[in-house]
Amino acid sequence: MGGDSLLRGRAGGLTDRHAECGVLDQLVGAVQAGAPRVLVVRGEPGVGKSALLNYLAGHAPGCRVVRAAGVESEMELAFAGLHQLLAPVLDRVERLPGPQREALRTAFGLSAGPVPDRFLVGLAVLGLVSEVAAERPLICVVDDEQWLDRASVQALGFAARRLAADPVGLVFAARVAATELTGLPELAVEGLQENGARALLDSVLTGPVDPRVRDQIVAETGGNPLALLELPRGLGPAELAGGFGLPATASLPGRIEESFRRQLNGLPEQTQWLLALAAADPSGDPSLLWRAAGRLGITVGAGAPAVRAGLVEFGARVRFSHPLVRSAAYRSAPVHQMQETHAALAEATDSAADPDRRAWHRARAAAGPDEDVAAELERSAGRAQARGGLVAAAAFLERAALLTPEPGRRAERLLAAARGKRDAGELDAALGLLVAAEAGPLDALQTAGVRHLHGQIASDQGHGTDAARMLVHAARLLEPLDVALARETYLEALAAAMFAGDLGRPGGVREAAKAARAAPPSPGPPRAVDVVLDAFALRVTQGPAASTAALRRALELLLTLDADTGDARRWLWLASGRASTITLALELWDFESWYALAALQVRVAREAGALVQLQFAISNLGVHQLLAGELSTAERLIEEDGLIAEATGNPPIGYAAMLLAAWRGVEQEASELIRATVRIATEGGAGGLAGLGDWASAVLDNGLGRYDAARDAAQRAFGRDHLGLGPLVVPELAEAATRTGDVALVQAALDWLSERTLVTPTEWVLGIEARVRALLEDGQVADGFYRESVERLGRTGVRSQLARSHLLYGEWLRRQGRRVDAREQLRTARRLLEEMGMEAFAERARRELRATGETGRTRAAGAAGAAEAAGAGVGLTAQEAQVARLARDGLSNPEIGARLFISPRTAQYHLSNVFTKLGISSRSQLDRVLPAGPDPGRPR
């Protein structure tokens, strides 16, 4: 508990805080009325933050109040702060949806399970506080947030940003708020006004002081109440004559701590040691404290002088009057005494009930390297990692390495710590630990591990070319040591090279693929990683004909994987989407398997709460829906990507939004997104992303009739020969090349297609091939190929290309003078394109129809936007429209909450507003006012 409670009953505590108390009163009033509120109370140590939190807790009638406080020495214990806050309400955890319930129980070490995604833990926190608040309004108070463990701050920050309709108040007090709380409403607490500061100072001065000196003291402290109360203690008139007698350059917290240190020095030695012991134990458990004190020969009576001095309270919990008292008590003790102190605490801590805190105390007690302690810390790291506390796991491992006496074992633990830092996203720290690990000595496997991790970090940083080179080197080192790991590393290398494409080192993809093909086979039955690696490597080195069977085998294996296994979850989204397994389906022109795999990725990522992977998965699915002509569904997926980005603080994936704007023909928006994407791709060496930008440009320019620009963009993408991009780009290339009279380029596109149709004769590729042949032919031959294209694509789900075949056929018929036939095709094209929302292509169809002499038809609104128009017409907000669509599609309130990162109560609140605005009374009526559309995240 922060020590501004020291001000209780003394002049100046809250007498000059009317405005701040008013803000807190308004917060409580809003929560009592059913509205959520979040507030960060920010200010320097001693300024009165904790006093304000105490005021809040004592002035919240009808509300349940739960509290937690960060302690500096507990910052490395994952979820310690969150558990402290939510422990009184954990009996409600059983009401949460299964994945959230298990994530929270695993995070708190209450049950074993897969490592929970940190965002799923955040969603569970949101759901839990919503459940508790359904009974009566809830106020969550977190003091000294700057000392809360990072895992807890991440979960609470996630929940704080998603509160929308729950009667929950979440109030933090911090010296400087964590990054996770940036942007939340703040209450800045400053020093007391001059008159209040003088009055408070006068109340503690023991003798007369010159008014000018008093004013100087008030100015030096900036009106900080704790400084005004504590700095004069122990100083006589002579010492106060020039202020507080401390250098003006010292920080105010340092000067306050020095004041407390002077008070501590005046206490009996046993009392000082008892306070150091209490300062070293962040739990505040009095029974633990006295057990440890007994081991040190400290008697119960040693606490009385400190209590009389107002420095500490010994009750149900041990509480210092201020964190700076704790800090002063800890720092004042000699090093050898603190080592004895931590040793006593370790002995007094139950090794079964609290093994991690015991290990941490043992580490602090160690005077030098100690293998037993290092091994215990290593076990603690394993437990932290299993709970999802990646930062804590890395900290345990780093400390274990420093205490390891044997150099080789120390290097191994440094390498493990570096992996932990990388897993936690702390890449610079990971690189620093790698440098220490390389000092060795390293055995062959550790050397390969260092190279492997260097490559992974380079890949994380977007340096695809460097990453591929490093990973190939690491894989070669691993071959004689661990073939299975070597093959996994080759797949990572190939993924990094494919991500870089031709913007990296020329030939980098082929070099990685050749190295992978030369690797020895896996010693056991082929795993998913082995089959996928062989398929990609064969495709890159031998071409489509030689690799079709391997690609098909890899795709079928992925589609039949048990999605609940860790291996499946790992390889279903190879390399976080940079070289997506979706490429397999595209290389095989298998539109249905593309959907099945993308939907499976979405389901697995959603169930696991793996939000980063979910962003890539829904973007992959969104691109599929664009080709399917379901632009409104793609838009919903893009909205979800934005929601995830907002919730996690990561940027949106972005390319799906760019492609949507291009297919809709929204020139300004699409052009801006294309330019931004190409810039990011060029700066990051991301050839695949640059290829998507060129595809978007080609689609946009073909729709707008800018065929020269479309040809140039498509030709750039076609020339890169990026895996999986050809089926998307070649139709654009052939159409633009035809319109610009570049017959050779059309023939090149046809030759490319013909090579594929020989080995993957799906209706999709055969339909596109027939269309390209029609573009090169005349008369009845061309007519036959156009008809074949329409017939074949009509048997697929690639409705966008079906509509464009109708459009191209109609345009050709009109140029042939066959106006009646042309109208039939163009009307079909217009209807389909308008329904899909492909406005630029629809305008081409309308323009051609006018050229045939057809007039008088007004442009249709299009079915694709019907639901959105219906919602907009009655003033639904964006989130209300999202909730309404999901409820229409059959999702329950908990499912809607999980999808939109809101609580079930908030989902119900929005749904009630929807019913009122649409004039309906039940979910069953939503189909009538919002025409149904498929839920892309559910199996079909």
Rosetta blueprint (number, residue, H / E / L):
1 M L
2 G L
3 G H
4 D H
5 S H
6 L H
7 L H
8 R L
9 G L
10 R L
11 A L
12 G L
13 G L
14 L L
15 T L
16 D L
17 R L
18 H H
19 A H
20 E H
21 C H
22 G H
23 V H
24 L H
25 D H
26 Q H
27 L H
28 V H
29 G H
30 A H
31 V H
32 Q H
33 A L
34 G L
35 A L
36 P L
37 R E
38 V E
39 L E
40 V E
41 V E
42 R E
43 G L
44 E L
45 P L
46 G L
47 V L
48 G L
49 K H
50 S H
51 A H
52 L H
53 L H
54 N H
55 Y H
56 L H
57 A H
58 G H
59 H L
60 A L
61 P L
62 G L
63 C L
64 R E
65 V E
66 V E
67 R E
68 A E
69 A E
70 G L
71 V L
72 E H
73 S H
74 E H
75 M L
76 E L
77 L L
78 A L
79 F L
80 A H
81 G H
82 L H
83 H H
84 Q H
85 L H
86 L H
87 A H
88 P H
89 V H
90 L H
91 D H
92 R H
93 V H
94 E H
95 R H
96 L L
97 P L
98 G H
99 P H
100 Q H
101 R H
102 E H
103 A H
104 L H
105 R H
106 T H
107 A H
108 F L
109 G L
110 L L
111 S L
112 A L
113 G L
114 P L
115 V L
116 P L
117 D L
118 R H
119 F H
120 L H
121 V H
122 G H
123 L H
124 A H
125 V H
126 L H
127 G H
128 L H
129 V H
130 S H
131 E H
132 V H
133 A H
134 A L
135 E L
136 R L
137 P L
138 L E
139 I E
140 C E
141 V E
142 V E
143 D E
144 D L
145 E H
146 Q H
147 W H
148 L L
149 D L
150 R H
151 A H
152 S H
153 V H
154 Q H
155 A H
156 L H
157 G H
158 F H
159 A H
160 A H
161 R H
162 R H
163 L L
164 A L
165 A L
166 D L
167 P L
168 V E
169 G E
170 L E
171 V E
172 F E
173 A E
174 A E
175 R L
176 V L
177 A L
178 A L
179 T H
180 E H
181 L H
182 T L
183 G L
184 L L
185 P L
186 E E
187 L E
188 A E
189 V L
190 E L
191 G L
192 L L
193 Q L
194 E H
195 N H
196 G H
197 A H
198 R H
199 A H
200 L H
201 L H
202 D H
203 S L
204 V L
205 L L
206 T L
207 G L
208 P L
209 V L
210 D L
211 P H
212 R H
213 V H
214 R H
215 D H
216 Q H
217 I H
218 V H
219 A H
220 E H
221 T H
222 G L
223 G L
224 N L
225 P H
226 L H
227 A H
228 L H
229 L H
230 E H
231 L L
232 P L
233 R L
234 G L
235 L L
236 G L
237 P H
238 A H
239 E H
240 L H
241 A L
242 G L
243 G L
244 F L
245 G L
246 L L
247 P L
248 A L
249 T L
250 A L
251 S L
252 L H
253 P H
254 G H
255 R H
256 I H
257 E H
258 E H
259 S H
260 F H
261 R H
262 R H
263 Q H
264 L H
265 N H
266 G L
267 L L
268 P L
269 E H
270 Q H
271 T H
272 Q H
273 W H
274 L H
275 L H
276 A H
277 L H
278 A H
279 A H
280 A H
281 D L
282 P L
283 S L
284 G L
285 D L
286 P H
287 S H
288 L H
289 L H
290 W H
291 R H
292 A H
293 A H
294 G H
295 R H
296 L L
297 G L
298 I L
299 T L
300 V H
301 G H
302 A H
303 G H
304 A H
305 P H
306 A H
307 V H
308 R H
309 A L
310 G L
311 L L
312 V E
313 E E
314 F E
315 G L
316 A L
317 R L
318 V E
319 R E
320 F E
321 S L
322 H L
323 P H
324 L H
325 V H
326 R H
327 S H
328 A H
329 A H
330 Y H
331 R H
332 S H
333 A L
334 P L
335 V H
336 H H
337 Q H
338 M H
339 Q H
340 E H
341 T H
342 H H
343 A H
344 A H
345 L H
346 A H
347 E H
348 A H
349 T L
350 D L
351 S L
352 A L
353 A L
354 D L
355 P H
356 D H
357 R H
358 R H
359 A H
360 W H
361 H H
362 R H
363 A H
364 R H
365 A H
366 A L
367 A L
368 G L
369 P L
370 D L
371 E H
372 D H
373 V H
374 A H
375 A H
376 E H
377 L H
378 E H
379 R H
380 S H
381 A H
382 G H
383 R H
384 A H
385 Q H
386 A H
387 R L
388 G L
389 G L
390 L H
391 V H
392 A H
393 A H
394 A H
395 A H
396 F H
397 L H
398 E H
399 R H
400 A H
401 A H
402 L H
403 L L
404 T L
405 P L
406 E L
407 P H
408 G H
409 R H
410 R H
411 A H
412 E H
413 R H
414 L H
415 L H
416 A H
417 A H
418 A H
419 R H
420 G H
421 K H
422 R H
423 D H
424 A L
425 G L
426 E L
427 L H
428 D H
429 A H
430 A H
431 L H
432 G H
433 L H
434 L H
435 V H
436 A H
437 A H
438 E H
439 A L
440 G L
441 P L
442 L L
443 D L
444 A H
445 L H
446 Q H
447 T H
448 A H
449 G H
450 V H
451 R H
452 H H
453 L H
454 H H
455 G H
456 Q H
457 I H
458 A H
459 S H
460 D H
461 Q L
462 G L
463 H L
464 G H
465 T H
466 D H
467 A H
468 A H
469 R H
470 M H
471 L H
472 V H
473 H H
474 A H
475 A H
476 R H
477 L H
478 L H
479 E L
480 P L
481 L L
482 D L
483 V H
484 A H
485 L H
486 A H
487 R H
488 E H
489 T H
490 Y H
491 L H
492 E H
493 A H
494 L H
495 A H
496 A H
497 A H
498 M H
499 F H
500 A H
501 G H
502 D H
503 L H
504 G L
505 R L
506 P L
507 G L
508 G H
509 V H
510 R H
511 E H
512 A H
513 A H
514 K H
515 A H
516 A H
517 R H
518 A L
519 A L
520 P L
521 P L
522 S L
523 P L
524 G L
525 P L
526 P L
527 R L
528 A H
529 V H
530 D H
531 V H
532 V H
533 L H
534 D H
535 A H
536 F H
537 A H
538 L H
539 R H
540 V H
541 T H
542 Q H
543 G L
544 P H
545 A H
546 A H
547 S H
548 T H
549 A H
550 A H
551 L H
552 R H
553 R H
554 A H
555 L H
556 E H
557 L H
558 L H
559 L H
560 T L
561 L L
562 D L
563 A L
564 D L
565 T L
566 G H
567 D H
568 A H
569 R H
570 R H
571 W H
572 L H
573 W L
574 L H
575 A H
576 S H
577 G H
578 R L
579 A L
580 S L
581 T L
582 I H
583 T H
584 L H
585 A H
586 L H
587 E H
588 L L
589 W L
590 D L
591 F H
592 E H
593 S H
594 W H
595 Y H
596 A H
597 L H
598 A H
599 A H
600 L H
601 Q H
602 V H
603 R H
604 V H
605 A H
606 R H
607 E H
608 A H
609 G L
610 A L
611 L H
612 V H
613 Q H
614 L H
615 Q H
616 F H
617 A H
618 I H
619 S H
620 N H
621 L H
622 G H
623 V H
624 H H
625 Q H
626 L H
627 L H
628 A L
629 G L
630 E L
631 L H
632 S H
633 T H
634 A H
635 E H
636 R H
637 L H
638 I H
639 E H
640 E H
641 D H
642 G H
643 L H
644 I H
645 A H
646 E H
647 A H
648 T H
649 G L
650 N L
651 P L
652 P L
653 I L
654 G L
655 Y H
656 A H
657 A H
658 M H
659 L H
660 L H
661 A H
662 A H
663 W H
664 R H
665 G L
666 V L
667 E H
668 Q H
669 E H
670 A H
671 S H
672 E H
673 L H
674 I H
675 R H
676 A H
677 T H
678 V H
679 R H
680 I H
681 A H
682 T H
683 E H
684 G H
685 G L
686 A L
687 G H
688 G H
689 L H
690 A H
691 G H
692 L H
693 G H
694 D H
695 W H
696 A H
697 S H
698 A H
699 V H
700 L H
701 D H
702 N H
703 G H
704 L L
705 G L
706 R L
707 Y H
708 D H
709 A H
710 A H
711 R H
712 D H
713 A H
714 A H
715 Q H
716 R H
717 A H
718 F H
719 G H
720 R H
721 D L
722 H L
723 L L
724 G L
725 L L
726 G H
727 P H
728 L H
729 V H
730 V H
731 P H
732 E H
733 L H
734 A H
735 E H
736 A H
737 A H
738 T H
739 R H
740 T L
741 G L
742 D L
743 V H
744 A H
745 L H
746 V H
747 Q H
748 A H
749 A H
750 L H
751 D H
752 W H
753 L H
754 S H
755 E H
756 R H
757 T H
758 L L
759 V L
760 T L
761 P L
762 T L
763 E H
764 W H
765 V H
766 L H
767 G H
768 I H
769 E H
770 A H
771 R H
772 V H
773 R H
774 A H
775 L H
776 L H
777 E L
778 D L
779 G H
780 Q H
781 V H
782 A H
783 D H
784 G H
785 F H
786 Y H
787 R H
788 E H
789 S H
790 V H
791 E H
792 R H
793 L H
794 G H
795 R L
796 T L
797 G L
798 V L
799 R H
800 S H
801 Q H
802 L H
803 A H
804 R H
805 S H
806 H H
807 L H
808 L H
809 Y H
810 G H
811 E H
812 W H
813 L H
814 R H
815 R H
816 Q L
817 G L
818 R L
819 R H
820 V H
821 D H
822 A H
823 R H
824 E H
825 Q H
826 L H
827 R H
828 T H
829 A H
830 R H
831 R H
832 L H
833 L H
834 E H
835 E H
836 M H
837 G L
838 M L
839 E H
840 A H
841 F H
842 A H
843 E H
844 R H
845 A H
846 R H
847 R H
848 E H
849 L H
850 R H
851 A H
852 T L
853 G L
854 E L
855 T L
856 G L
857 R L
858 T L
859 R L
860 A L
861 A L
862 G L
863 A H
864 A H
865 G H
866 A H
867 A H
868 E H
869 A H
870 A H
871 G H
872 A H
873 G H
874 V L
875 G L
876 L L
877 T L
878 A H
879 Q H
880 E H
881 A H
882 Q H
883 V H
884 A H
885 R H
886 L H
887 A H
888 R H
889 D L
890 G L
891 L L
892 S L
893 N H
894 P H
895 E H
896 I H
897 G H
898 A H
899 R H
900 L H
901 F L
902 I L
903 S L
904 P H
905 R H
906 T H
907 A H
908 Q H
909 Y H
910 H H
911 L H
912 S H
913 N H
914 V H
915 F H
916 T H
917 K H
918 L H
919 G L
920 I L
921 S L
922 S L
923 R H
924 S H
925 Q H
926 L H
927 D H
928 R H
929 V H
930 L L
931 P L
932 A L
933 G L
934 P L
935 D L
936 P L
937 G L
938 R L
939 P L
940 R L
